[in-house]
Amino acid sequence: MLPYATVDAAETAIGRPLTTLETFWFNYSATKSDYFLYCHNILFLFLVFTLIPLFYVFLQLFFSKYIIAYKIQPKAKFSVLDNFNCYLYVMRTFLLVVGPLQLVSYPSIQMIGIRTSLPLPSLTEICLQLFVYFLVEDFTNYWIHRFLHGKWGYENIHKVHHEYTTPIGYAAPYAHWAEVLILGIPSFLGPAMVPGHMITFWLWIALRQIEAIETHSGYDLPWTLTKFIPFYGGADYHDYHHYVGGQSQSNFASVFTYCDYIYGTDKGYRYQKKVLRQLRDGLKSDGKPNDGSHASGQGIKSD
């Protein structure tokens, strides 16, 4: 809750007129508790888990012939019912684990100093903090993911997520309840190290899940803005990890590719891409048609 009764009091406190966005924030948040604002994450996560994967279902239903060339595993078919059943599982986990966790975790947000006060952060500050959050989450998630591919971690926890050897958008948060809790740690570490505004925190939680849904979408769409992000993994990169399956020792990173490169856990993926390029070059030199599929070399895989 903001410690100002009026806009004039807020402007006096920060020593300048409020911007349009700051005035909007004041009008919305002035009488709301910080706990209530934090719990907005429940609504945001529900909307992200529900609507973002629906975009890919919509593409599959109405524009399939236009995007089939970008489907990473084109032989895999998922009906609307398949997507809905996956969504039901995700919502059950959301209601029993994610939602309650959000409700009881507010003291940790207070402890690390996430603020709701004025002034609002600048766009530069938000972007820099989000960059740190993604880096920290990616590095920490990499090592937790490797642990989950050990015998105990996989058999007892992570194999639920790998039920989908062909990922779909709704399968991004499809996981054992313990994995949901464990992977909350990397998401929390960045804001704990570089605490920011509640708006930045909202953006972080939403963008991280949107990114996860994209990488599980099953489509390597050429027009996605993430194509312009250096060292970004993307759907094709993570799809290989699912395709190889439970014994995969490749492509553990959640967002970027640098950890896999540094620690040598992208060799299987790079080998597949090398052989695939050679096959395509051979087809071109022989004058044979290429189906254009991004997955025409999916039969070539290595741990």
Disulfide bonds with the S-S distance in Angstrom:
none
